[in-house]
Amino acid sequence: MDVMTPRAWRALCCLLLALLTACASAPPRLPSPQSPSAATSLSRSVIAPQNTNDEEGRNMALLFQGLYALTPADCGAGRPAFHCSGVLLRGGQYSAAFGVWNPNPNSPKVGGVSFSWLRQDARFAKLAFGYDAGFLFVPKDYQGTFPYYPIEVLCAYPIDSDSDARGSFGCGANARHPATSGPCQAQGITTTTAWLSHYRLVTDYPNSHQCGFTTKTGTADASTAFALLPSAMSGLGALSFQTQNELIVAEWPQNIVGTLPLAAFFYAGGGTGLPSAQGMQRDFIRAGGPWRPILRMTLPATASAHAAFEYVSGEQAVP
């Protein structure tokens, strides 16, 4: 079977989601792209109207596989690449006492929530804190016209940044290196070479010394700054592959399950996280949220391997 190009993946995702939305009630079962592109070369036999949870789940897996494969430098109009490509994910552990989809009210970085961003040119082998379950947000360009709560990515780091010890929601200077670990653009660090040189200036907690790329809406160079993240990860080599990157998302209100752009729950690895993901799915629906699938997310085992997203009907806590 031929490997689909990133352009073909995106077209497939667009058509799948457009058809899904046409069959859905509000809030939509799945988001749809704002600007679906025509892809007349794709067989409509592959893309039929979706009416069941299983069909939705299978196509969510296709969507995220396609988003992982897309590698644009930006999304146009000065918008960073996370608006239209890659997989924005947050790991967590199931608790009956707390909805994992809510910001942690006990987080030391008040106002900011840590995520990671997975793409075929921004790969890593594990999640923060060894988590093996969590949830995925759908990118802005695939949210259609439904009024989802606006998720704002404030800044991004090529490798875990010890953000709990940083000010400004996790985007400021780290307490270990208060004079030199602030935002990259403010320090004039605007190339991959400059970022790597800055990272390597210290041997004492270099992750804490790194600068982050400011991506908040309204930042003039947000897209060009974020475009450095994959190449900076590559420059770190094996260190980057073994340690996830970190994006700081502005905190959203608690319990907005009806408008949160949460597209799926996931578990990673050999299945140990499945019970946790099942608990998340059950509780999200009990809290009034729409049905969202559980996906099996396999992270790359080696630096030359790729991530995979699969939907398995029998693994859903709520069929």
N, C-alpha and C positions, 0 to 999 in steps of 0.2 A: 504494500500500500504506500502511495506517495505521501511524503510529509507535507502538510499544509504550510504555506508561507504565513508570516505574521499578518500580511494584508488579508489573506483569505480567512484566517482565524477571526480577524476583527469583523469582516463582513458576515461570516457565519454567526458570530455572537449577536451582531446587530439584528439580523433577520430572525433569529430564534427569539430574542427578547421582544421584538416588535410584535411577533405573533402571539407570544405569551400574554402580553399586556392587552391585546385585543380580546382575549378570552377572559380577562380578569375583572373583578369588582374592586372597588376602592376599600382599603388600600390595596394596590396591585399585588398580585401574588409574587411577581418579580418585577424589578425595574426594567425600563426600556431605554435605549439610547436616545439622546437628544437629536442626533444627526445621523440616522441610519444611512449607510451608503448602499447604492444599488449593486447587487452582485448577481447579475443574470446568469453567470456561468455556474453558480451553485445549483445543485439538483434540489428541487422542491420536495422530492421524495424523502430527503433527509430532514426537511424542515416542515413539520406538520403542526397544526394548532395543538397546543398543549392544554389538557383539561384535568390531569390527575397529578397527585403529589409525586408519583414516580417519574412522570414525564418532566415535571419541573425540576426534580432532583438531578436527573440525568443531564438536563440542559444547563443547570447551574455548574455541574462539573465541567461541561464543555466550555462554558463562559470563562471560568477561572483558569482552565488550561490555556485558553486563548489569550487571556490577559497576561498570563505568565510569559507567553511567547512573544508578545508585542514589546518592541524596544525603541519607541520613538524618543528623541532627545527632549521633546516637550509636546504639549498638546495644543500649541498655537495660541496666539493672542497673549503671549507672556505667561501662560499657565504651565506650572511644573508637570512632569510626566505622570505623577500619581493621579492626576485627574482622569486619565484615559488609558492607563496601562499598569501592569504589575498587580500584586495582591497585597492589600493592606490588611494585616492580621494582628490580633491580640491573643496571646496565650493566657490561660487561666485554669483554675481548678474548680470543679463543681462544689457548691455549698448550698444546702437547703435553706440556709439563713440569709443568703445574699445572691442577687442576680448578677452573674458574671458580666452581663452586658452593661451594667451600670459602672460609672467611675467609682473607684475605691475611695470612700469618704475619709479613710485613714492614711491616704497617700501623703508622704512628706512634701511632694511637689504639688502644692495646692494649685488647681486650675489646669494642670497638664496631665495627660494620660499617655503612657508609653505603648507604641505599636512597633511592628517591624514591617518591612516592605520587601516582598519576594518577587524576583523577576529573573529571567534566564541569564541576564548579565549582572544580577545582584543576588547571588546564591549563598545560602548558608545551610549548615547541616543540623542545627538544633534551634530550639526556641529558648527564650529567656527563662532562667530559673529551672530549666529542664521540664517545662510544661509540655504536656502531650495532648492538649485539647484547647479549644478556644472558639473564636468567631471571626468572620470575614466581613468587611464593609465593601459595598459595591462602589466603584469610582463615580465621581460626579457626572461624567459624561454618559453614564448608563442609568441615570436616575429618572429620566423622563421629566414629565411635568408634575408628578405627584409631589406635594409639599413635604419632602423629607427634611428632617432637621439638618441644617448646614454644618457638616463636619469640616473643621478647619485644621489643616496641618500647619503648625507654627514653625517647626524647624526640623532638621534631619541631620543625623550623624552616621557616617559610614560604618561605625562599630559601636557597640554598647558604650554609653557615655557616662555612666554613673550619674544619671540625671537627677536622682533623689538628692544629690548634694549640690545641685545647681539652682540658682534663682530664676526669676522670670519664667515661671511655669515649667522649668526644666530646660529652658533655652539660653540661660545666662551662663556666667562664669561658674566653674566648679570651685568648691571651697578649698580643694587641695592646691589649686593653681589660680588664685583669684585674679591675678593681673594679666594672664595670657590665655585663658581658656574661654573667653567670650565668643560671640558670634563671628564667623569667618569674614563676612563682608565688612564688618566694622573694623577688622584688623587688616583689611586690604588683601586678604587671602582669597584669590579668585581663580586659581588654577589647581589642577591635581598635583602638580609638582610642589607648589607652595603648601598645599594642605599636608602632603606626606612629609615634607621637611619640617613643618610645624609640629606634626604629631611626633616625630622622632627627635625633637629637641631635648626631650627628657626621657630617662629610663625609669623614673619613679612615677608609676601610674600614668602611662601615656594616654590611656583611654580617657582619663579625667582631664588631661591637658589638651585633648583635641578641641578644635572649634567646630561649631555646628553651622549648617547652611540655613539662613533665615528664609522661610517660605511663606510666611503669613501673607494673606491677600493684601495687595497694595504695595508689596515690596517690589521695587522696580526690576531688580535682577533675580527674582525668585527662581524663574525657570532655568536660567543659565547656571545659577549656583547649584540647584538640585541636580542638574545634568552631570555634575562632577561626582555624584555619589557612586555610581557603578565603577567608574575608573579609579576612584580612591579605594574602593573595596578591592579591586583587582590589584592595585599597588601594594596592599597589605598582604596579599598572598594567602597562605594557609591560615594565618591568624584571623583573617576576615572570615574565611569559610567556617571556622570552628566557633565563631562568635557572631551572633546576629547583629544587624544594624538596628538603629533606633530612630523612630520618628515620634515627635511629640505632637499629640492632637489636643486641641483645646477641649476642656471638660464640657460635656453636654449634660442636660438636666437628668435627674434620676427618673427611671421608670417611664420613658417615652417610647414604649414598645411599639406603638402604632405608627410612629414617624421616624424611627431610627433606621438608617439605611443598612441594616444588618441583613446580609443576603444568605448566609449559611453558617452553621456551626461546623467544626472540624475536629477530627482527632488525627494525631500523627503517629508514625512508627508502626510497631507490630500489633497494635490493637489494645494496648494497656489504657489508652485514653478514651476508648469507646464508651465505657460506663459514664465517664464524666461528661462527654458530649451529649449522651442521651439524657442525663439529668438536666443539662442546660436547655435542650430542646423542649423537654416536658414543661419545665418551669416557665420558659418564655411564653409558651402557649397558655399556660395557666394564668400568667400575668396579663393576658389579653392581647398578646402579640400574634401576628399571622404565622401560619406554618412556614418554617424554614428548614431545609434539608440538613442532614449531617453528611459531610463529605469526608472520605478517607484521603488525607493529604500525606503523601510520601515525600519527605524531604530528600535532597540529593545525598547519596551515601559517599560519593567522591566528588572532587572538584570538577570532574568532566561529566558527571551524571546530571540528570534533570529532575525537577519536581514533577509529581503527578497528582491529579485530582480525580477521584472516582466516587460514584454514587452507588451504594448497595442497598437495595430495598429492604432486605432483612435486618439491616443495622439501625433502622429508624425506630426510636422509642415511640413515636406517634406516626403510624403509617399514613 
